[in-house]
């Protein structure tokens, strides 16, 4: 899964629990209208800084993440690697 993410996406972690109003994480949360101290969210954002597929929180399973990766690639018109197609259906 890590290999697929690294090869097809640019992973970024934003911490949503910063108390510092000047922190970069806080500024990014505000930019994307993400609440602080919420559940983790995995978003797929294009170069235009818009969601490729709709935002969804509480995706806690490997299958859930892999299914969303596949959907994001399809929506962006990018090829879906065979490993992802096989893995996401499990």
N, CA, C and O atoms as CSV, one atom per row, in Angstrom:
chain,resi,resn,atom,element,x,y,z
A,1,UNK,N,N,0.824,-1.186,0.000
A,1,UNK,CA,C,0.000,0.000,0.000
A,1,UNK,C,C,0.875,1.259,0.000
A,1,UNK,O,O,0.599,2.212,-0.729
A,2,UNK,N,N,1.919,1.256,0.813
A,2,UNK,CA,C,2.803,2.421,0.879
A,2,UNK,C,C,3.438,2.676,-0.480
A,2,UNK,O,O,3.531,3.820,-0.925
A,3,UNK,N,N,3.874,1.611,-1.136
A,3,UNK,CA,C,4.497,1.746,-2.452
A,3,UNK,C,C,3.522,2.383,-3.453
A,3,UNK,O,O,3.911,3.269,-4.215
A,4,UNK,N,N,2.280,1.944,-3.454
A,4,UNK,CA,C,1.274,2.512,-4.353
A,4,UNK,C,C,1.044,3.993,-4.069
A,4,UNK,O,O,0.929,4.802,-4.990
A,5,UNK,N,N,0.979,4.334,-2.805
A,5,UNK,CA,C,0.779,5.738,-2.429
A,5,UNK,C,C,1.959,6.578,-2.908
A,5,UNK,O,O,1.774,7.626,-3.526
A,6,UNK,N,N,3.160,6.116,-2.622
A,6,UNK,CA,C,4.353,6.884,-2.992
A,6,UNK,C,C,4.524,7.017,-4.500
A,6,UNK,O,O,5.033,8.032,-4.973
A,7,UNK,N,N,4.108,6.010,-5.259
A,7,UNK,CA,C,4.283,6.037,-6.714
A,7,UNK,C,C,3.216,6.852,-7.437
A,7,UNK,O,O,3.467,7.349,-8.535
A,8,UNK,N,N,2.029,7.000,-6.847
A,8,UNK,CA,C,0.914,7.614,-7.575
A,8,UNK,C,C,0.333,8.866,-6.923
A,8,UNK,O,O,-0.530,9.525,-7.502
A,9,UNK,N,N,0.803,9.193,-5.726
A,9,UNK,CA,C,0.271,10.337,-5.004
A,9,UNK,C,C,1.401,11.081,-4.316
A,9,UNK,O,O,2.526,10.586,-4.250
A,10,UNK,N,N,1.109,12.250,-3.813
A,10,UNK,CA,C,2.052,13.006,-2.986
A,10,UNK,C,C,1.441,13.048,-1.591
A,10,UNK,O,O,0.576,13.881,-1.319
A,11,UNK,N,N,1.881,12.161,-0.706
A,11,UNK,CA,C,1.289,12.131,0.636
A,11,UNK,C,C,1.734,13.328,1.469
A,11,UNK,O,O,2.903,13.712,1.469
A,12,UNK,N,N,0.775,13.898,2.172
A,12,UNK,CA,C,1.050,15.041,3.045
A,12,UNK,C,C,0.273,14.825,4.336
A,12,UNK,O,O,-0.913,14.498,4.302
A,13,UNK,N,N,0.928,15.004,5.461
A,13,UNK,CA,C,0.247,14.902,6.757
A,13,UNK,C,C,0.077,16.300,7.331
A,13,UNK,O,O,1.038,17.063,7.435
A,14,UNK,N,N,-1.138,16.623,7.695
A,14,UNK,CA,C,-1.446,17.894,8.332
A,14,UNK,C,C,-1.996,17.564,9.716
A,14,UNK,O,O,-2.977,16.833,9.848
A,15,UNK,N,N,-1.369,18.097,10.715
A,15,UNK,CA,C,-1.815,17.839,12.090
A,15,UNK,C,C,-2.943,18.807,12.431
A,15,UNK,O,O,-2.806,20.022,12.282
A,16,UNK,N,N,-4.047,18.252,12.887
A,16,UNK,CA,C,-5.227,19.093,13.120
A,16,UNK,C,C,-5.387,19.517,14.575
A,16,UNK,O,O,-6.438,20.024,14.965
A,17,UNK,N,N,-4.355,19.314,15.369
A,17,UNK,CA,C,-4.481,19.637,16.789
A,17,UNK,C,C,-3.475,20.689,17.255
A,17,UNK,O,O,-3.143,20.750,18.438
A,18,UNK,N,N,-3.001,21.499,16.346
A,18,UNK,CA,C,-2.057,22.555,16.711
A,18,UNK,C,C,-2.796,23.692,17.417
A,18,UNK,O,O,-3.843,24.145,16.955
A,19,UNK,N,N,-2.250,24.137,18.517
A,19,UNK,CA,C,-2.837,25.264,19.248
A,19,UNK,C,C,-2.225,26.600,18.802
A,19,UNK,O,O,-2.710,27.669,19.171
A,20,UNK,N,N,-1.168,26.520,18.014
A,20,UNK,CA,C,-0.481,27.726,17.558
A,20,UNK,C,C,-1.202,28.298,16.338
A,20,UNK,O,O,-1.199,27.670,15.279
A,21,UNK,N,N,-1.820,29.478,16.462
A,21,UNK,CA,C,-2.563,30.057,15.336
A,21,UNK,C,C,-1.677,30.412,14.146
A,21,UNK,O,O,-2.182,30.633,13.045
A,22,UNK,N,N,-0.364,30.470,14.353
A,22,UNK,CA,C,0.554,30.793,13.265
A,22,UNK,C,C,1.155,29.553,12.599
A,22,UNK,O,O,1.950,29.682,11.668
A,23,UNK,N,N,0.788,28.358,13.060
A,23,UNK,CA,C,1.389,27.144,12.504
A,23,UNK,C,C,0.925,26.917,11.062
A,23,UNK,O,O,-0.194,27.270,10.691
A,24,UNK,N,N,1.791,26.334,10.280
A,24,UNK,CA,C,1.461,26.015,8.892
A,24,UNK,C,C,0.281,25.055,8.839
A,24,UNK,O,O,-0.599,25.195,7.990
A,25,UNK,N,N,0.260,24.081,9.745
A,25,UNK,CA,C,-0.855,23.130,9.766
A,25,UNK,C,C,-2.183,23.856,9.970
A,25,UNK,O,O,-3.160,23.567,9.279
A,26,UNK,N,N,-2.224,24.786,10.904
A,26,UNK,CA,C,-3.454,25.530,11.187
A,26,UNK,C,C,-3.896,26.317,9.956
A,26,UNK,O,O,-5.084,26.358,9.635
A,27,UNK,N,N,-2.941,26.939,9.267
A,27,UNK,CA,C,-3.263,27.716,8.068
A,27,UNK,C,C,-3.831,26.821,6.966
A,27,UNK,O,O,-4.753,27.218,6.254
A,28,UNK,N,N,-3.285,25.626,6.830
A,28,UNK,CA,C,-3.789,24.703,5.800
A,28,UNK,C,C,-5.186,24.213,6.165
A,28,UNK,O,O,-6.050,24.105,5.294
A,29,UNK,N,N,-5.416,23.918,7.434
A,29,UNK,CA,C,-6.760,23.530,7.872
A,29,UNK,C,C,-7.769,24.616,7.503
A,29,UNK,O,O,-8.848,24.320,6.990
A,30,UNK,N,N,-7.418,25.852,7.763
A,30,UNK,CA,C,-8.319,26.961,7.447
A,30,UNK,C,C,-8.537,27.083,5.943
A,30,UNK,O,O,-9.661,27.301,5.492
A,31,UNK,N,N,-7.475,26.943,5.174
A,31,UNK,CA,C,-7.573,27.061,3.720
A,31,UNK,C,C,-8.547,26.038,3.139
A,31,UNK,O,O,-9.327,26.351,2.240
A,32,UNK,N,N,-8.492,24.808,3.664
A,32,UNK,CA,C,-9.353,23.744,3.149
A,32,UNK,C,C,-10.611,23.534,3.983
A,32,UNK,O,O,-11.331,22.552,3.805
A,33,UNK,N,N,-10.868,24.476,4.900
A,33,UNK,CA,C,-12.071,24.457,5.726
A,33,UNK,C,C,-12.232,23.144,6.501
A,33,UNK,O,O,-13.320,22.575,6.585
A,34,UNK,N,N,-11.119,22.691,7.058
A,34,UNK,CA,C,-11.123,21.490,7.882
A,34,UNK,C,C,-11.178,21.896,9.344
A,34,UNK,O,O,-10.397,22.744,9.774
A,35,UNK,N,N,-12.078,21.313,10.113
A,35,UNK,CA,C,-12.140,21.651,11.532
A,35,UNK,C,C,-10.936,21.091,12.288
A,35,UNK,O,O,-10.401,20.040,11.934
A,36,UNK,N,N,-10.523,21.801,13.323
A,36,UNK,CA,C,-9.467,21.290,14.190
A,36,UNK,C,C,-10.040,20.201,15.085
A,36,UNK,O,O,-11.232,20.193,15.393
A,37,UNK,N,N,-9.202,19.314,15.483
A,37,UNK,CA,C,-9.545,18.246,16.419
A,37,UNK,C,C,-10.647,17.326,15.896
A,37,UNK,O,O,-11.404,16.765,16.688
A,38,UNK,N,N,-10.748,17.164,14.584
A,38,UNK,CA,C,-11.736,16.246,14.022
A,38,UNK,C,C,-11.102,14.886,13.775
A,38,UNK,O,O,-9.915,14.695,14.039
A,39,UNK,N,N,-11.884,13.946,13.271
A,39,UNK,CA,C,-11.338,12.649,12.892
A,39,UNK,C,C,-10.396,12.828,11.712
A,39,UNK,O,O,-10.453,13.828,10.997
A,40,UNK,N,N,-9.524,11.835,11.520
A,40,UNK,CA,C,-8.599,11.945,10.393
A,40,UNK,C,C,-9.384,11.935,9.087
A,40,UNK,O,O,-10.435,11.306,8.966
A,41,UNK,N,N,-8.837,12.650,8.124
A,41,UNK,CA,C,-9.452,12.764,6.812
A,41,UNK,C,C,-8.382,12.470,5.782
A,41,UNK,O,O,-7.266,12.981,5.876
A,42,UNK,N,N,-8.718,11.648,4.797
A,42,UNK,CA,C,-7.813,11.427,3.674
A,42,UNK,C,C,-8.469,12.082,2.477
A,42,UNK,O,O,-9.542,11.677,2.030
A,43,UNK,N,N,-7.796,13.108,1.966
A,43,UNK,CA,C,-8.339,13.845,0.829
A,43,UNK,C,C,-7.439,13.647,-0.374
A,43,UNK,O,O,-6.226,13.484,-0.240
A,44,UNK,N,N,-8.036,13.663,-1.533
A,44,UNK,CA,C,-7.300,13.566,-2.791
A,44,UNK,C,C,-7.513,14.882,-3.514
A,44,UNK,O,O,-8.595,15.160,-4.032
A,45,UNK,N,N,-6.465,15.682,-3.539
A,45,UNK,CA,C,-6.543,17.044,-4.057
A,45,UNK,C,C,-5.662,17.155,-5.291
A,45,UNK,O,O,-4.528,16.676,-5.301
A,46,UNK,N,N,-6.187,17.788,-6.328
A,46,UNK,CA,C,-5.442,17.972,-7.564
A,46,UNK,C,C,-4.536,19.182,-7.504
A,46,UNK,O,O,-4.506,19.904,-6.508
A,47,UNK,N,N,-3.801,19.395,-8.576
A,47,UNK,CA,C,-2.880,20.534,-8.664
A,47,UNK,C,C,-3.625,21.862,-8.542
A,47,UNK,O,O,-3.034,22.876,-8.172
A,48,UNK,N,N,-4.922,21.854,-8.855
A,48,UNK,CA,C,-5.733,23.072,-8.746
A,48,UNK,C,C,-6.227,23.308,-7.311
A,48,UNK,O,O,-6.993,24.237,-7.057
A,49,UNK,N,N,-5.786,22.469,-6.391
A,49,UNK,CA,C,-6.140,22.533,-4.968
A,49,UNK,C,C,-7.621,22.271,-4.711
A,49,UNK,O,O,-8.162,22.707,-3.695
A,50,UNK,N,N,-8.271,21.568,-5.619
A,50,UNK,CA,C,-9.667,21.157,-5.438
A,50,UNK,C,C,-9.708,19.642,-5.254
A,50,UNK,O,O,-8.847,18.917,-5.754
A,51,UNK,N,N,-10.727,19.178,-4.526
A,51,UNK,CA,C,-10.870,17.743,-4.311
A,51,UNK,C,C,-11.113,17.028,-5.632
A,51,UNK,O,O,-11.963,17.436,-6.424
A,52,UNK,N,N,-10.361,15.959,-5.861
A,52,UNK,CA,C,-10.558,15.137,-7.055
A,52,UNK,C,C,-11.816,14.298,-6.865
A,52,UNK,O,O,-12.619,14.156,-7.787
A,53,UNK,N,N,-11.981,13.749,-5.678
A,53,UNK,CA,C,-13.207,13.050,-5.283
A,53,UNK,C,C,-13.680,13.719,-3.988
A,53,UNK,O,O,-12.882,14.357,-3.302
A,54,UNK,N,N,-14.942,13.584,-3.652
A,54,UNK,CA,C,-15.448,14.269,-2.456
A,54,UNK,C,C,-14.701,13.872,-1.177
A,54,UNK,O,O,-14.304,12.720,-1.000
A,55,UNK,N,N,-14.528,14.830,-0.320
A,55,UNK,CA,C,-13.908,14.639,0.985
A,55,UNK,C,C,-14.702,13.602,1.774
A,55,UNK,O,O,-15.930,13.555,1.699
A,56,UNK,N,N,-13.993,12.782,2.524
A,56,UNK,CA,C,-14.664,11.814,3.381
A,56,UNK,C,C,-13.807,11.559,4.610
A,56,UNK,O,O,-12.604,11.325,4.494
A,57,UNK,N,N,-14.416,11.603,5.776
A,57,UNK,CA,C,-13.671,11.286,6.989
A,57,UNK,C,C,-14.057,9.890,7.470
A,57,UNK,O,O,-14.946,9.244,6.915
A,58,UNK,N,N,-13.378,9.451,8.499
A,58,UNK,CA,C,-13.611,8.156,9.137
A,58,UNK,C,C,-13.420,6.968,8.203
A,58,UNK,O,O,-14.114,5.960,8.341
A,59,UNK,N,N,-12.512,7.067,7.275
A,59,UNK,CA,C,-12.144,5.926,6.430
A,59,UNK,C,C,-10.971,5.260,7.149
A,59,UNK,O,O,-9.835,5.730,7.078
A,60,UNK,N,N,-11.261,4.167,7.838
A,60,UNK,CA,C,-10.277,3.573,8.727
A,60,UNK,C,C,-9.740,2.228,8.260
A,60,UNK,O,O,-8.889,1.649,8.936
A,61,UNK,N,N,-10.204,1.716,7.141
A,61,UNK,CA,C,-9.743,0.404,6.707
A,61,UNK,C,C,-8.815,0.522,5.502
A,61,UNK,O,O,-8.870,1.487,4.740
A,62,UNK,N,N,-7.973,-0.476,5.356
A,62,UNK,CA,C,-7.076,-0.530,4.196
A,62,UNK,C,C,-7.904,-0.539,2.912
A,62,UNK,O,O,-7.590,0.175,1.960
A,63,UNK,N,N,-8.948,-1.341,2.891
A,63,UNK,CA,C,-9.804,-1.423,1.712
A,63,UNK,C,C,-10.433,-0.063,1.401
A,63,UNK,O,O,-10.515,0.341,0.241
A,64,UNK,N,N,-10.871,0.628,2.436
A,64,UNK,CA,C,-11.476,1.941,2.231
A,64,UNK,C,C,-10.503,2.922,1.587
A,64,UNK,O,O,-10.872,3.656,0.670
A,65,UNK,N,N,-9.268,2.935,2.064
A,65,UNK,CA,C,-8.256,3.823,1.490
A,65,UNK,C,C,-7.934,3.409,0.055
A,65,UNK,O,O,-7.862,4.257,-0.834
A,66,UNK,N,N,-7.741,2.129,-0.170
A,66,UNK,CA,C,-7.409,1.650,-1.513
A,66,UNK,C,C,-8.538,1.930,-2.503
A,66,UNK,O,O,-8.283,2.301,-3.649
A,67,UNK,N,N,-9.776,1.754,-2.066
A,67,UNK,CA,C,-10.920,2.050,-2.942
A,67,UNK,C,C,-10.949,3.537,-3.311
A,67,UNK,O,O,-11.258,3.894,-4.448
A,68,UNK,N,N,-10.627,4.394,-2.348
A,68,UNK,CA,C,-10.612,5.836,-2.622
A,68,UNK,C,C,-9.438,6.218,-3.517
A,68,UNK,O,O,-9.564,7.110,-4.356
A,69,UNK,N,N,-8.307,5.556,-3.347
A,69,UNK,CA,C,-7.168,5.798,-4.237
A,69,UNK,C,C,-7.554,5.463,-5.680
A,69,UNK,O,O,-7.277,6.226,-6.605
A,70,UNK,N,N,-8.188,4.326,-5.847
A,70,UNK,CA,C,-8.618,3.900,-7.187
A,70,UNK,C,C,-9.609,4.910,-7.772
A,70,UNK,O,O,-9.484,5.305,-8.932
A,71,UNK,N,N,-10.579,5.322,-6.980
A,71,UNK,CA,C,-11.583,6.282,-7.452
A,71,UNK,C,C,-10.936,7.608,-7.847
A,71,UNK,O,O,-11.322,8.217,-8.844
A,72,UNK,N,N,-9.950,8.055,-7.064
A,72,UNK,CA,C,-9.271,9.321,-7.362
A,72,UNK,C,C,-8.501,9.235,-8.672
A,72,UNK,O,O,-8.547,10.159,-9.483
A,73,UNK,N,N,-7.801,8.139,-8.881
A,73,UNK,CA,C,-7.057,7.964,-10.127
A,73,UNK,C,C,-8.005,7.922,-11.322
A,73,UNK,O,O,-7.747,8.547,-12.351
A,74,UNK,N,N,-9.104,7.179,-11.177
A,74,UNK,CA,C,-10.078,7.090,-12.271
A,74,UNK,C,C,-10.670,8.458,-12.586
A,74,UNK,O,O,-10.767,8.842,-13.752
A,75,UNK,N,N,-11.062,9.191,-11.556
A,75,UNK,CA,C,-11.673,10.507,-11.745
A,75,UNK,C,C,-10.695,11.483,-12.402
A,75,UNK,O,O,-11.098,12.338,-13.191
A,76,UNK,N,N,-9.414,11.349,-12.072
A,76,UNK,CA,C,-8.385,12.222,-12.639
A,76,UNK,C,C,-7.963,11.784,-14.046
A,76,UNK,O,O,-7.152,12.447,-14.693
A,77,UNK,N,N,-8.520,10.664,-14.508
A,77,UNK,CA,C,-8.168,10.176,-15.839
A,77,UNK,C,C,-6.775,9.570,-15.909
A,77,UNK,O,O,-6.157,9.525,-16.973
A,78,UNK,N,N,-6.292,9.110,-14.777
A,78,UNK,CA,C,-4.963,8.498,-14.723
A,78,UNK,C,C,-5.102,6.989,-14.697
A,78,UNK,O,O,-6.110,6.472,-14.213
A,79,UNK,N,N,-4.116,6.276,-15.204
A,79,UNK,CA,C,-4.190,4.817,-15.188
A,79,UNK,C,C,-4.205,4.269,-13.757
A,79,UNK,O,O,-3.518,4.775,-12.870
A,80,UNK,N,N,-4.993,3.240,-13.568
A,80,UNK,CA,C,-5.063,2.573,-12.268
A,80,UNK,C,C,-4.152,1.355,-12.336
A,80,UNK,O,O,-4.376,0.469,-13.161
A,81,UNK,N,N,-3.127,1.290,-11.486
A,81,UNK,CA,C,-2.207,0.160,-11.530
A,81,UNK,C,C,-2.912,-1.154,-11.202
A,81,UNK,O,O,-3.841,-1.201,-10.395
A,82,UNK,N,N,-2.453,-2.199,-11.839
A,82,UNK,CA,C,-3.067,-3.518,-11.659
A,82,UNK,C,C,-3.078,-3.936,-10.190
A,82,UNK,O,O,-4.053,-4.524,-9.723
A,83,UNK,N,N,-2.001,-3.636,-9.459
A,83,UNK,CA,C,-1.939,-4.017,-8.045
A,83,UNK,C,C,-3.077,-3.370,-7.251
A,83,UNK,O,O,-3.626,-3.984,-6.336
A,84,UNK,N,N,-3.420,-2.162,-7.594
A,84,UNK,CA,C,-4.483,-1.449,-6.890
A,84,UNK,C,C,-5.842,-2.050,-7.241
A,84,UNK,O,O,-6.704,-2.179,-6.372
A,85,UNK,N,N,-6.035,-2.410,-8.476
A,85,UNK,CA,C,-7.296,-3.022,-8.878
A,85,UNK,C,C,-7.508,-4.354,-8.157
A,85,UNK,O,O,-8.610,-4.643,-7.690
A,86,UNK,N,N,-6.463,-5.151,-8.068
A,86,UNK,CA,C,-6.565,-6.445,-7.394
A,86,UNK,C,C,-6.757,-6.266,-5.885
A,86,UNK,O,O,-7.590,-6.938,-5.276
A,87,UNK,N,N,-5.992,-5.369,-5.295
A,87,UNK,CA,C,-6.004,-5.190,-3.842
A,87,UNK,C,C,-7.272,-4.561,-3.338
A,87,UNK,O,O,-7.769,-4.937,-2.276
A,88,UNK,N,N,-7.819,-3.591,-4.088
A,88,UNK,CA,C,-8.954,-2.839,-3.569
A,88,UNK,C,C,-10.218,-3.669,-3.485
A,88,UNK,O,O,-11.136,-3.317,-2.744
A,89,UNK,N,N,-10.287,-4.763,-4.227
A,89,UNK,CA,C,-11.485,-5.591,-4.205
A,89,UNK,C,C,-11.528,-6.570,-3.079
A,89,UNK,O,O,-12.541,-7.245,-2.896
A,90,UNK,N,N,-10.453,-6.682,-2.300
A,90,UNK,CA,C,-10.407,-7.689,-1.225
A,90,UNK,C,C,-11.210,-7.269,-0.027
A,90,UNK,O,O,-11.275,-8.000,0.961
